[in-house]
Amino acid sequence: MFNRILEIITIEVIVLLTAALPIIELRGAIPVGVAFGMSPIHAALVSFAGSMLPVPFILFLIRPIFNMMKKTDLFKNLIQKLTHKSDQKSHRIKKYGWIGLLIFVAIPLPGTGVWSGSLAAALLDMRFKTAFPAILVGNMIAAVLIMTVSHGIFNYL
C-alpha cells in the first residue's frame, strides 16, 4: 500500500506541496527539486505554482478567520501575536504600497515570502487586484534568485 502511494506521488507533487507550505515556500522547494534531479528551471516552475496556491485563500479568508478566532479564549492571544508580528513587518508595505509588497515577497530572507506578504496585505486591507499581482511578480523574482543560487550550488557540488 505504502509503495503504491509513493509510486503515485511524483517528485513534482512533492515539490509543489513543499512550496505551498508556510516558511518553506519556494525558497526551500526549489533546492529540494534540484536535489531530486529536476532541472533548476523545472523545479522553479513547479515551486512557483505550489507557492502561489495558498495566496488567494489567505487574501480572501484570513481576516474573517482571524476575527472568528479572536472571539475564542483558546486562540485570542495567538491571533493578537500574529497580528502584532505582521504589523511590525508590514511598515514598509504600508509606506510603499504594492511596490513595497512586491519587494517584501521578492527578497528571499526568513520571514518574507508569499505567506507573510499575503498575510500583511490582507491585514492592511489591500485589494486583491493590487495585492495578488504584486505577490505574483515578487514571487517570480524570488524564484529566479533561488533558482540561480540553487543551480550554482549544485553545479559546484
N, CA and C atoms as a LAMMPS dump frame, in Angstrom:
ITEM: TIMESTEP
0
ITEM: NUMBER OF ATOMS
471
ITEM: BOX BOUNDS ff ff ff
-5.0000000000000000e+02 5.0000000000000000e+02
-5.0000000000000000e+02 5.0000000000000000e+02
-5.0000000000000000e+02 5.0000000000000000e+02
ITEM: ATOMS id mol type element x y z
1 1 1 N 0.829 -1.2 0
2 1 2 C 0 0 0
3 1 3 C 0.869 1.258 0
4 2 1 N 1.842 1.308 0.934
5 2 2 C 2.711 2.479 1.033
6 2 3 C 3.534 2.659 -0.239
7 3 1 N 4.036 1.552 -0.795
8 3 2 C 4.807 1.63 -2.038
9 3 3 C 3.954 2.155 -3.182
10 4 1 N 2.696 1.758 -3.203
11 4 2 C 1.777 2.221 -4.25
12 4 3 C 1.567 3.729 -4.142
13 5 1 N 1.418 4.213 -2.919
14 5 2 C 1.256 5.657 -2.703
15 5 3 C 2.498 6.399 -3.182
16 6 1 N 3.673 5.868 -2.866
17 6 2 C 4.915 6.505 -3.307
18 6 3 C 5.049 6.506 -4.823
19 7 1 N 4.544 5.463 -5.483
20 7 2 C 4.581 5.422 -6.942
21 7 3 C 3.701 6.507 -7.549
22 8 1 N 2.578 6.77 -6.903
23 8 2 C 1.637 7.766 -7.416
24 8 3 C 2.174 9.183 -7.218
25 9 1 N 2.776 9.398 -6.059
26 9 2 C 3.277 10.742 -5.746
27 9 3 C 4.594 10.957 -6.484
28 10 1 N 4.581 11.846 -7.411
29 10 2 C 5.787 12.129 -8.18
30 10 3 C 6.625 13.189 -7.476
31 11 1 N 7.818 13.355 -7.953
32 11 2 C 8.699 14.396 -7.415
33 11 3 C 8.05 15.765 -7.588
34 12 1 N 7.383 15.963 -8.718
35 12 2 C 6.724 17.247 -8.962
36 12 3 C 5.676 17.551 -7.895
37 13 1 N 4.899 16.537 -7.519
38 13 2 C 3.866 16.737 -6.494
39 13 3 C 4.516 17.049 -5.15
40 14 1 N 5.585 16.343 -4.828
41 14 2 C 6.3 16.605 -3.572
42 14 3 C 6.815 18.038 -3.549
43 15 1 N 7.429 18.474 -4.639
44 15 2 C 7.964 19.837 -4.714
45 15 3 C 6.83 20.857 -4.67
46 16 1 N 5.756 20.605 -5.401
47 16 2 C 4.601 21.505 -5.42
48 16 3 C 4.027 21.684 -4.015
49 17 1 N 3.817 20.581 -3.311
50 17 2 C 3.248 20.649 -1.963
51 17 3 C 4.226 21.262 -0.962
52 18 1 N 5.51 20.984 -1.131
53 18 2 C 6.526 21.596 -0.266
54 18 3 C 6.507 23.105 -0.425
55 19 1 N 6.379 23.571 -1.652
56 19 2 C 6.366 25.013 -1.92
57 19 3 C 5.13 25.692 -1.352
58 20 1 N 4.049 24.951 -1.176
59 20 2 C 2.816 25.528 -0.635
60 20 3 C 2.856 25.685 0.88
61 21 1 N 3.86 25.106 1.519
62 21 2 C 3.957 25.174 2.979
63 21 3 C 4.472 26.532 3.447
64 22 1 N 3.925 27.032 4.565
65 22 2 C 4.469 28.281 5.11
66 22 3 C 5.914 28.068 5.55
67 23 1 N 6.665 29.121 5.552
68 23 2 C 8.083 29.173 5.918
69 23 3 C 8.955 28.561 4.828
70 24 1 N 8.65 27.344 4.369
71 24 2 C 9.477 26.68 3.353
72 24 3 C 9.296 27.357 2.001
73 25 1 N 8.072 27.421 1.529
74 25 2 C 7.711 28.055 0.262
75 25 3 C 8.655 27.632 -0.856
76 26 1 N 8.802 28.455 -1.866
77 26 2 C 9.674 28.066 -2.982
78 26 3 C 11.14 28.189 -2.619
79 27 1 N 11.445 28.953 -1.573
80 27 2 C 12.828 29.102 -1.131
81 27 3 C 13.433 27.766 -0.704
82 28 1 N 12.608 26.887 -0.181
83 28 2 C 13.069 25.558 0.19
84 28 3 C 12.741 24.505 -0.849
85 29 1 N 11.665 24.726 -1.598
86 29 2 C 11.204 23.719 -2.555
87 29 3 C 12.096 23.634 -3.797
88 30 1 N 12.619 24.75 -4.262
89 30 2 C 13.488 24.712 -5.455
90 30 3 C 14.731 23.861 -5.186
91 31 1 N 15.467 24.098 -4.093
92 31 2 C 16.617 23.219 -3.819
93 31 3 C 16.222 21.749 -3.637
94 32 1 N 15.043 21.496 -3.06
95 32 2 C 14.568 20.113 -2.917
96 32 3 C 14.376 19.492 -4.3
97 33 1 N 13.733 20.219 -5.201
98 33 2 C 13.52 19.713 -6.556
99 33 3 C 14.823 19.445 -7.286
100 34 1 N 15.759 20.367 -7.17
101 34 2 C 17.069 20.192 -7.822
102 34 3 C 17.798 18.995 -7.209
103 35 1 N 17.716 18.854 -5.894
104 35 2 C 18.358 17.718 -5.223
105 35 3 C 17.752 16.387 -5.672
106 36 1 N 16.467 16.387 -6.018
107 36 2 C 15.795 15.182 -6.514
108 36 3 C 16.035 14.953 -8.001
109 37 1 N 16.829 15.81 -8.645
110 37 2 C 17.176 15.597 -10.04
111 37 3 C 16.404 16.419 -11.05
112 38 1 N 15.53 17.294 -10.585
113 38 2 C 14.817 18.172 -11.519
114 38 3 C 15.79 19.235 -12.024
115 39 1 N 15.561 19.72 -13.231
116 39 2 C 16.365 20.845 -13.702
117 39 3 C 15.981 22.064 -12.861
118 40 1 N 16.893 23.019 -12.695
119 40 2 C 16.563 24.208 -11.903
120 40 3 C 15.329 24.949 -12.415
121 41 1 N 15.173 25.026 -13.74
122 41 2 C 14.01 25.722 -14.301
123 41 3 C 12.726 24.956 -13.985
124 42 1 N 12.754 23.639 -14.158
125 42 2 C 11.586 22.812 -13.851
126 42 3 C 11.227 22.931 -12.367
127 43 1 N 12.228 22.845 -11.499
128 43 2 C 11.995 22.969 -10.054
129 43 3 C 11.419 24.339 -9.715
130 44 1 N 11.924 25.382 -10.381
131 44 2 C 11.433 26.74 -10.116
132 44 3 C 9.983 26.898 -10.559
133 45 1 N 9.637 26.366 -11.724
134 45 2 C 8.26 26.486 -12.224
135 45 3 C 7.263 25.741 -11.337
136 46 1 N 7.612 24.52 -10.955
137 46 2 C 6.725 23.732 -10.096
138 46 3 C 6.614 24.389 -8.719
139 47 1 N 7.739 24.856 -8.19
140 47 2 C 7.742 25.523 -6.885
141 47 3 C 6.945 26.816 -6.923
142 48 1 N 7.089 27.559 -7.998
143 48 2 C 6.335 28.806 -8.139
144 48 3 C 4.837 28.523 -8.099
145 49 1 N 4.409 27.525 -8.866
146 49 2 C 2.981 27.17 -8.89
147 49 3 C 2.505 26.76 -7.499
148 50 1 N 3.281 25.945 -6.83
149 50 2 C 2.898 25.49 -5.495
150 50 3 C 2.841 26.608 -4.475
151 51 1 N 3.791 27.516 -4.547
152 51 2 C 3.824 28.601 -3.56
153 51 3 C 2.699 29.607 -3.766
154 52 1 N 2.162 29.683 -4.981
155 52 2 C 1.054 30.608 -5.24
156 52 3 C -0.308 30.015 -4.864
157 53 1 N -0.386 28.716 -4.649
158 53 2 C -1.67 28.076 -4.323
159 53 3 C -2.373 28.695 -3.11
160 54 1 N -1.683 28.942 -2.005
161 54 2 C -2.402 29.467 -0.833
162 54 3 C -2.736 30.954 -0.897
163 55 1 N -2.152 31.691 -1.813
164 55 2 C -2.29 33.155 -1.819
165 55 3 C -3.744 33.626 -1.877
166 56 1 N -4.565 33.181 -2.83
167 56 2 C -5.952 33.673 -2.858
168 56 3 C -6.719 33.353 -1.577
169 57 1 N -6.459 32.179 -1.027
170 57 2 C -7.15 31.793 0.205
171 57 3 C -6.755 32.706 1.366
172 58 1 N -5.47 33.008 1.464
173 58 2 C -5.007 33.898 2.535
174 58 3 C -5.595 35.289 2.343
175 59 1 N -5.522 35.806 1.123
176 59 2 C -6.015 37.163 0.875
177 59 3 C -7.509 37.3 1.159
178 60 1 N -8.283 36.287 0.818
179 60 2 C -9.739 36.377 0.994
180 60 3 C -10.229 35.904 2.363
181 61 1 N -9.552 34.941 2.96
182 61 2 C -10.125 34.276 4.128
183 61 3 C -9.452 34.564 5.464
184 62 1 N -8.222 35.069 5.462
185 62 2 C -7.503 35.169 6.736
186 62 3 C -8.154 36.157 7.7
187 63 1 N -8.617 37.277 7.199
188 63 2 C -9.239 38.26 8.097
189 63 3 C -10.511 37.702 8.746
190 64 1 N -11.455 37.117 7.988
191 64 2 C -12.631 36.528 8.648
192 64 3 C -12.275 35.4 9.627
193 65 1 N -11.28 34.591 9.261
194 65 2 C -10.861 33.508 10.155
195 65 3 C -10.263 34.084 11.433
196 66 1 N -9.38 35.076 11.301
197 66 2 C -8.791 35.72 12.483
198 66 3 C -9.87 36.347 13.36
199 67 1 N -10.847 37.001 12.748
200 67 2 C -11.921 37.634 13.523
201 67 3 C -12.715 36.602 14.325
202 68 1 N -12.974 35.453 13.721
203 68 2 C -13.676 34.384 14.445
204 68 3 C -12.808 33.846 15.581
205 69 1 N -11.531 33.637 15.291
206 69 2 C -10.631 33.059 16.286
207 69 3 C -10.381 34.012 17.457
208 70 1 N -10.383 35.322 17.189
209 70 2 C -10.172 36.307 18.258
210 70 3 C -11.271 36.254 19.314
211 71 1 N -12.418 35.73 18.949
212 71 2 C -13.554 35.66 19.87
213 71 3 C -13.455 34.477 20.829
214 72 1 N -12.477 33.594 20.604
215 72 2 C -12.326 32.428 21.47
216 72 3 C -11.153 32.638 22.423
217 73 1 N -11.298 32.146 23.631
218 73 2 C -10.215 32.253 24.615
219 73 3 C -8.992 31.457 24.178
220 74 1 N -9.233 30.353 23.492
221 74 2 C -8.148 29.475 23.08
222 74 3 C -7.191 30.147 22.096
223 75 1 N -7.709 30.914 21.144
224 75 2 C -6.887 31.476 20.074
225 75 3 C -6.659 32.984 20.167
226 76 1 N -7.301 33.642 21.088
227 76 2 C -7.236 35.103 21.17
228 76 3 C -5.794 35.619 21.245
229 77 1 N -4.989 35.072 22.155
230 77 2 C -3.602 35.53 22.314
231 77 3 C -2.753 35.221 21.085
232 78 1 N -2.939 34.047 20.503
233 78 2 C -2.181 33.67 19.305
234 78 3 C -2.461 34.634 18.161
235 79 1 N -3.713 34.955 17.934
236 79 2 C -4.083 35.861 16.846
237 79 3 C -3.53 37.256 17.105
238 80 1 N -3.567 37.701 18.351
239 80 2 C -3.004 39.012 18.681
240 80 3 C -1.504 39.045 18.412
241 81 1 N -0.79 37.967 18.754
242 81 2 C 0.654 37.892 18.495
243 81 3 C 0.941 37.889 16.994
244 82 1 N 0.192 37.084 16.243
245 82 2 C 0.388 37.032 14.79
246 82 3 C 0.097 38.379 14.14
247 83 1 N -0.963 39.015 14.572
248 83 2 C -1.328 40.324 14.026
249 83 3 C -0.267 41.358 14.371
250 84 1 N 0.23 41.322 15.6
251 84 2 C 1.277 42.262 16.023
252 84 3 C 2.559 42.045 15.214
253 85 1 N 2.955 40.778 15.05
254 85 2 C 4.16 40.47 14.275
255 85 3 C 4.011 40.931 12.825
256 86 1 N 2.837 40.713 12.261
257 86 2 C 2.575 41.159 10.892
258 86 3 C 2.636 42.681 10.796
259 87 1 N 2.07 43.362 11.784
260 87 2 C 2.118 44.832 11.799
261 87 3 C 3.552 45.34 11.841
262 88 1 N 4.405 44.683 12.627
263 88 2 C 5.81 45.089 12.721
264 88 3 C 6.533 44.942 11.386
265 89 1 N 6.245 43.869 10.671
266 89 2 C 6.937 43.606 9.406
267 89 3 C 6.346 44.37 8.233
268 90 1 N 5.152 44.908 8.401
269 90 2 C 4.462 45.482 7.248
270 90 3 C 4.591 46.998 7.132
271 91 1 N 5.454 47.626 7.929
272 91 2 C 5.555 49.089 7.854
273 91 3 C 6.027 49.565 6.482
274 92 1 N 6.925 48.823 5.857
275 92 2 C 7.382 49.221 4.513
276 92 3 C 6.287 49.001 3.471
277 93 1 N 5.503 47.969 3.681
278 93 2 C 4.391 47.721 2.762
279 93 3 C 3.386 48.86 2.88
280 94 1 N 3.109 49.29 4.106
281 94 2 C 2.203 50.43 4.31
282 94 3 C 2.748 51.67 3.613
283 95 1 N 4.048 51.892 3.777
284 95 2 C 4.668 53.106 3.242
285 95 3 C 4.716 53.107 1.714
286 96 1 N 5.077 51.972 1.118
287 96 2 C 5.309 51.929 -0.328
288 96 3 C 4.203 51.232 -1.122
289 97 1 N 3.183 50.714 -0.457
290 97 2 C 2.053 50.109 -1.16
291 97 3 C 2.435 48.834 -1.891
292 98 1 N 1.904 48.681 -3.098
293 98 2 C 2.1 47.434 -3.841
294 98 3 C 3.568 47.181 -4.17
295 99 1 N 4.35 48.227 -4.412
296 99 2 C 5.773 48.026 -4.719
297 99 3 C 6.517 47.526 -3.478
298 100 1 N 6.116 48.016 -2.313
299 100 2 C 6.689 47.516 -1.063
300 100 3 C 6.353 46.05 -0.846
301 101 1 N 5.121 45.672 -1.181
302 101 2 C 4.702 44.276 -1.071
303 101 3 C 5.495 43.407 -2.039
304 102 1 N 5.656 43.863 -3.271
305 102 2 C 6.42 43.126 -4.28
306 102 3 C 7.846 42.881 -3.785
307 103 1 N 8.499 43.922 -3.285
308 103 2 C 9.883 43.797 -2.805
309 103 3 C 9.945 42.874 -1.59
310 104 1 N 8.982 43.02 -0.679
311 104 2 C 8.94 42.181 0.521
312 104 3 C 8.865 40.704 0.147
313 105 1 N 8.047 40.367 -0.827
314 105 2 C 7.897 38.974 -1.254
315 105 3 C 9.132 38.514 -2.034
316 106 1 N 9.743 39.406 -2.802
317 106 2 C 10.861 39.039 -3.677
318 106 3 C 12.147 38.745 -2.919
319 107 1 N 12.352 39.395 -1.793
320 107 2 C 13.603 39.226 -1.054
321 107 3 C 13.584 37.873 -0.348
322 108 1 N 14.486 36.978 -0.733
323 108 2 C 14.457 35.629 -0.153
324 108 3 C 15.145 35.555 1.216
325 109 1 N 14.509 36.146 2.205
326 109 2 C 15.011 36.104 3.576
327 109 3 C 13.975 35.435 4.47
328 110 1 N 14.408 34.904 5.606
329 110 2 C 13.433 34.322 6.54
330 110 3 C 12.39 35.358 6.962
331 111 1 N 11.149 34.942 6.989
332 111 2 C 10.069 35.833 7.402
333 111 3 C 9.459 36.636 6.275
334 112 1 N 10.007 36.491 5.077
335 112 2 C 9.414 37.144 3.911
336 112 3 C 8.86 36.045 3.007
337 113 1 N 8.129 36.42 1.985
338 113 2 C 7.584 35.432 1.064
339 113 3 C 6.09 35.596 0.888
340 114 1 N 5.49 34.644 0.189
341 114 2 C 4.08 34.778 -0.163
342 114 3 C 3.154 34.65 1.039
343 115 1 N 3.475 33.792 1.981
344 115 2 C 2.616 33.661 3.161
345 115 3 C 2.626 34.951 3.97
346 116 1 N 3.811 35.446 4.305
347 116 2 C 3.909 36.685 5.091
348 116 3 C 3.365 37.871 4.312
349 117 1 N 3.688 37.948 3.031
350 117 2 C 3.2 39.041 2.201
351 117 3 C 1.688 39.025 2.055
352 118 1 N 1.12 37.836 1.874
353 118 2 C -0.339 37.719 1.764
354 118 3 C -1.018 38.085 3.076
355 119 1 N -0.437 37.64 4.174
356 119 2 C -0.987 37.967 5.488
357 119 3 C -0.955 39.471 5.722
358 120 1 N 0.191 40.084 5.433
359 120 2 C 0.31 41.537 5.607
360 120 3 C -0.681 42.276 4.71
361 121 1 N -0.778 41.861 3.454
362 121 2 C -1.706 42.518 2.522
363 121 3 C -3.148 42.399 3.006
364 122 1 N -3.517 41.223 3.496
365 122 2 C -4.884 41.021 3.989
366 122 3 C -5.149 41.877 5.219
367 123 1 N -4.199 41.921 6.137
368 123 2 C -4.389 42.693 7.364
369 123 3 C -4.335 44.198 7.112
370 124 1 N -3.679 44.593 6.017
371 124 2 C -3.649 46.012 5.635
372 124 3 C -4.826 46.379 4.733
373 125 1 N -5.704 45.427 4.503
374 125 2 C -6.88 45.638 3.645
375 125 3 C -6.525 46.048 2.22
376 126 1 N -5.414 45.505 1.698
377 126 2 C -5.087 45.756 0.293
378 126 3 C -6.092 45.003 -0.57
379 127 1 N -6.491 45.616 -1.647
380 127 2 C -7.429 44.97 -2.566
381 127 3 C -6.733 43.817 -3.275
382 128 1 N -7.497 42.777 -3.574
383 128 2 C -6.964 41.595 -4.239
384 128 3 C -6.29 41.963 -5.548
385 129 1 N -6.937 42.833 -6.336
386 129 2 C -6.39 43.174 -7.66
387 129 3 C -5.091 43.972 -7.554
388 130 1 N -4.773 44.494 -6.387
389 130 2 C -3.492 45.16 -6.15
390 130 3 C -2.49 44.186 -5.54
391 131 1 N -2.935 43.439 -4.531
392 131 2 C -2.037 42.562 -3.784
393 131 3 C -1.587 41.349 -4.595
394 132 1 N -2.514 40.687 -5.276
395 132 2 C -2.164 39.445 -5.965
396 132 3 C -1.083 39.644 -7.03
397 133 1 N -1.201 40.641 -7.923
398 133 2 C -0.125 40.82 -8.911
399 133 3 C 1.224 41.156 -8.271
400 134 1 N 1.213 41.939 -7.19
401 134 2 C 2.469 42.278 -6.514
402 134 3 C 3.107 41.022 -5.921
403 135 1 N 2.297 40.18 -5.307
404 135 2 C 2.799 38.927 -4.732
405 135 3 C 3.29 38.002 -5.84
406 136 1 N 2.56 37.921 -6.934
407 136 2 C 2.928 37.073 -8.066
408 136 3 C 4.287 37.48 -8.642
409 137 1 N 4.459 38.766 -8.922
410 137 2 C 5.719 39.24 -9.515
411 137 3 C 6.864 39.116 -8.507
412 138 1 N 6.604 39.458 -7.251
413 138 2 C 7.63 39.298 -6.221
414 138 3 C 8.067 37.852 -6.088
415 139 1 N 7.12 36.947 -6.172
416 139 2 C 7.429 35.522 -6.087
417 139 3 C 8.212 35.054 -7.313
418 140 1 N 7.914 35.62 -8.488
419 140 2 C 8.693 35.296 -9.699
420 140 3 C 10.152 35.705 -9.519
421 141 1 N 10.354 36.895 -8.986
422 141 2 C 11.718 37.384 -8.755
423 141 3 C 12.44 36.468 -7.767
424 142 1 N 11.759 36.108 -6.678
425 142 2 C 12.356 35.204 -5.689
426 142 3 C 12.696 33.86 -6.325
427 143 1 N 11.819 33.359 -7.194
428 143 2 C 12.062 32.073 -7.86
429 143 3 C 13.319 32.132 -8.719
430 144 1 N 13.485 33.218 -9.461
431 144 2 C 14.679 33.364 -10.307
432 144 3 C 15.937 33.436 -9.438
433 145 1 N 15.87 34.195 -8.356
434 145 2 C 17.031 34.312 -7.461
435 145 3 C 17.398 32.961 -6.851
436 146 1 N 16.42 32.264 -6.315
437 146 2 C 16.677 30.974 -5.671
438 146 3 C 17.112 29.931 -6.696
439 147 1 N 16.5 29.948 -7.885
440 147 2 C 16.88 29.011 -8.94
441 147 3 C 18.343 29.223 -9.328
442 148 1 N 18.74 30.47 -9.468
443 148 2 C 20.115 30.791 -9.848
444 148 3 C 21.099 30.319 -8.784
445 149 1 N 20.78 30.589 -7.532
446 149 2 C 21.65 30.159 -6.434
447 149 3 C 21.695 28.634 -6.36
448 150 1 N 20.544 27.978 -6.464
449 150 2 C 20.495 26.511 -6.41
450 150 3 C 21.29 25.894 -7.551
451 151 1 N 21.154 26.461 -8.731
452 151 2 C 21.887 25.952 -9.889
453 151 3 C 23.388 26.06 -9.649
454 152 1 N 23.82 27.199 -9.134
455 152 2 C 25.24 27.399 -8.866
456 152 3 C 25.768 26.47 -7.792
457 153 1 N 25.022 26.304 -6.718
458 153 2 C 25.461 25.442 -5.618
459 153 3 C 25.534 23.989 -6.062
460 154 1 N 24.507 23.51 -6.765
461 154 2 C 24.501 22.108 -7.165
462 154 3 C 25.512 21.829 -8.28
463 155 1 N 25.845 22.819 -9.084
464 155 2 C 26.911 22.635 -10.074
465 155 3 C 28.268 22.578 -9.395
466 156 1 N 28.415 23.34 -8.321
467 156 2 C 29.679 23.372 -7.586
468 156 3 C 29.923 22.054 -6.857
469 157 1 N 28.832 21.471 -6.32
470 157 2 C 28.969 20.205 -5.587
471 157 3 C 29.214 19.111 -6.584
